[in-house]
Amino acid sequence: MTNIRLLNADEIECRVSQVTAKGCQILLYKTARVDRAILDEVYGDLWVNDFKVIDGKMYGGIGVWNKELNQWIWRWDCGVESNTEAEKGQASDAFKRSAFKFGIGVELYTAPFIWLSLPTVKNDKGRYELQDKYIRFEVKEISYDSNRRIKDLVIVDSKGNTVYSTKKIANKKKLDGELPPVKKEDDDLKAKLLARYEKCLKYTEKNPEAVPNMLEAIESLAAELEQYGCVDAAKELRIIMSVSN
């Protein structure tokens, strides 16, 4: 099958998935409109879609004409109801899921855990929500590695302020053009970070119910570990955060 290109920044949407006393989690997603545009771009008129109900569940399928096999290649998936129009939401979700099976937007599954430390308040139902009800977020920059995994990601709010970035701040060079040498204090701090990491692992393993209230602290530790090259440790912490949701 044809290789599907990676999504551009303006083709990715941001959605607030969880709000706590200390901030919110952001998820990345694509719309059915983007799926259709990429299918048109790659296959032109040689693709179709269809829907059918099986055992009360809505299934959406996408068919692509394979010239070598001289036949349609179909991929189907089941949709999930949205919070608004149930049937329309199911159809749209089924379509997007079947598009994933053709490779459209699968790189979004490699997104890091995205936590924003923002002011929140409790609503009349006792649930936390963002203090600024009208704030929106968008992907400003995104890049991928050779394995089509998300490498760099920058998210801004509706005022253009950067609220999340995976880009590392490069070490500033000295006037003579040489990079500053690694100091003993840096090694000491790295050792302390790894000790905190081990302590965090043990605590969350024994108290998994406490993780949702520790998301900001865990993400902060993960970010610090990354700055000191402890990428695997940071990745493991973000897996713990993802599993808790």
C-alpha positions in Angstrom: 0.0 0.0 0.0 1.0 3.6 -0.5 2.9 5.2 2.3 0.9 7.9 4.1 2.7 11.2 4.9 2.9 12.4 8.5 0.5 15.0 9.8 1.5 18.7 9.7 1.1 20.9 12.8 -2.1 22.6 11.5 -3.7 19.2 10.9 -3.5 18.3 14.6 -6.1 19.3 17.2 -5.7 19.7 21.0 -8.3 18.6 23.5 -8.4 18.9 27.2 -9.0 15.4 28.6 -8.6 15.8 32.3 -8.5 18.7 34.7 -7.3 18.6 38.3 -6.6 21.2 41.0 -3.1 21.7 39.5 -3.8 21.9 35.8 -4.9 19.8 32.8 -3.9 17.0 30.5 -3.9 17.6 26.7 -4.6 14.9 24.1 -3.7 15.3 20.4 -6.2 14.1 17.7 -7.1 14.4 14.1 -10.5 15.2 12.5 -12.4 13.4 9.8 -11.9 16.4 7.6 -8.2 15.9 7.7 -8.6 12.2 6.9 -10.7 13.0 3.9 -8.2 15.6 2.7 -5.2 13.2 2.9 -7.2 10.4 1.2 -8.0 12.8 -1.6 -4.3 13.9 -1.7 -3.0 10.3 -1.8 -5.7 8.3 -3.7 -7.6 11.0 -5.6 -10.9 9.4 -6.8 -9.8 5.9 -6.0 -11.2 5.7 -2.5 -14.7 5.3 -1.0 -16.3 4.9 2.4 -19.3 3.2 3.8 -21.1 2.6 7.1 -23.1 -0.3 8.5 -24.7 -1.3 11.8 -23.8 -4.7 13.3 -25.4 -5.8 16.6 -26.5 -2.2 17.3 -23.0 -0.8 16.7 -21.9 1.6 14.0 -19.0 0.5 11.8 -17.3 2.7 9.3 -15.1 1.4 6.5 -12.7 2.9 3.9 -12.0 1.2 0.6 -9.0 2.0 -1.5 -8.5 0.7 -5.1 -5.4 -1.4 -5.4 -4.2 -1.3 -9.1 -1.8 -4.2 -8.6 -4.4 -6.5 -7.2 -7.2 -5.0 -9.3 -9.6 -4.9 -6.3 -10.8 -2.7 -3.4 -9.0 -3.0 -0.1 -11.3 -2.4 2.8 -10.6 -1.6 6.4 -13.3 -1.3 9.1 -13.6 -0.2 12.7 -16.4 0.5 15.2 -17.2 4.0 16.4 -17.9 5.4 19.8 -20.7 7.9 20.6 -19.8 11.5 21.1 -21.3 13.7 23.9 -23.5 15.5 21.4 -25.1 13.8 18.4 -24.8 10.1 19.1 -25.2 8.6 15.6 -23.3 11.3 13.8 -20.5 11.0 16.4 -20.3 7.3 16.1 -20.1 7.5 12.3 -17.3 10.2 12.4 -15.4 8.2 15.0 -15.7 5.0 13.0 -14.4 6.8 9.9 -11.4 8.2 11.8 -10.6 4.8 13.3 -10.7 3.1 9.9 -8.4 5.9 8.5 -5.9 5.0 11.3 -5.8 1.5 9.8 -4.5 3.0 6.6 -1.8 4.8 8.5 -3.3 8.3 8.7 -2.3 9.9 11.9 -0.9 6.8 13.7 2.1 8.9 14.8 -0.2 10.6 17.3 0.0 7.4 19.3 3.6 8.3 20.0 2.7 11.7 21.6 4.3 12.3 25.0 2.2 12.9 28.1 1.2 16.5 27.9 0.5 18.3 31.2 -0.2 22.0 31.5 0.1 23.7 34.9 -2.8 26.2 34.7 -5.2 27.9 37.2 -8.3 25.8 37.7 -11.5 26.3 39.7 -14.3 24.0 40.9 -17.7 24.3 39.1 -21.2 23.9 40.6 -20.9 20.1 40.3 -17.7 20.1 42.3 -15.5 19.2 39.3 -12.4 21.1 38.4 -12.3 23.2 35.2 -9.9 25.6 33.7 -10.2 29.1 35.2 -10.1 30.6 31.7 -13.1 28.8 30.1 -12.4 30.2 26.6 -8.7 29.3 26.4 -7.8 27.1 23.4 -4.6 25.3 22.4 -3.0 24.4 19.1 0.1 22.7 17.9 2.6 25.3 16.6 5.5 23.0 15.8 6.0 19.3 15.4 8.8 17.1 14.0 9.3 13.4 13.7 12.3 11.0 13.9 13.3 8.3 11.4 10.8 5.9 12.9 7.9 8.3 12.4 7.6 9.0 16.1 7.0 12.5 17.5 10.3 14.1 18.3 9.7 17.8 19.0 6.4 19.3 19.9 5.4 22.8 20.7 1.9 23.8 21.9 0.6 27.4 22.3 -2.5 28.9 23.8 -5.0 31.1 22.0 -2.8 34.2 22.8 0.2 32.6 21.2 2.0 31.8 24.5 4.0 28.6 24.5 2.4 26.3 27.1 4.2 23.1 26.3 7.5 22.2 24.5 9.7 19.2 24.3 12.5 21.2 22.8 15.6 21.1 24.9 17.4 24.4 25.7 20.8 24.1 24.0 23.8 24.8 26.2 25.1 28.3 25.7 28.6 28.4 24.3 31.4 30.3 25.8 32.9 33.3 24.1 35.7 31.2 22.7 33.1 28.9 21.1 33.7 25.9 23.4 30.9 24.1 25.2 31.2 24.5 29.0 32.7 21.4 30.7 30.5 19.1 32.8 30.7 20.2 36.4 30.7 18.0 39.5 27.5 19.7 40.7 25.8 18.5 37.5 26.8 14.9 38.3 25.6 15.3 41.9 22.2 16.7 40.7 21.8 13.9 38.2 22.4 11.4 41.0 19.8 13.1 43.2 17.3 13.1 40.3 17.7 9.4 39.8 17.3 8.8 43.5 14.0 10.7 43.3 13.0 8.7 40.3 13.6 5.4 42.1 11.6 6.7 45.1 8.8 7.8 42.8 8.6 4.4 41.1 8.4 2.6 44.5 5.7 4.9 45.8 3.5 4.8 42.7 3.7 1.0 42.6 2.5 0.8 46.1 0.0 3.6 45.8 -1.4 3.7 42.2 -4.5 5.5 43.4 -2.4 8.5 44.3 -0.9 9.0 40.7 -3.8 11.3 39.4 -3.0 13.8 42.1 0.8 13.6 41.4 0.7 14.3 37.6 2.3 17.7 37.8 5.1 16.6 40.1 5.8 13.5 38.1 5.9 15.5 34.8 8.3 18.0 36.4 10.6 15.2 37.4 10.4 13.6 34.0 11.3 16.9 32.4 14.3 17.3 34.7 15.5 13.8 34.0 15.4 14.5 30.2 17.5 17.6 30.6 20.2 15.4 32.2 20.0 12.7 29.5 17.9 10.2 31.5 15.5 9.7 28.6 14.5 6.1 29.5 13.7 7.1 33.1 11.6 10.0 31.9 9.7 7.8 29.5 8.9 5.3 32.2 7.4 8.0 34.4 5.2 9.2 31.5 4.0 5.7 30.9 2.9 5.6 34.6 1.0 8.9 34.0 -0.7 7.6 30.9 -1.8 4.4 32.5 -3.4 6.3 35.3 -5.9 8.0 32.9 
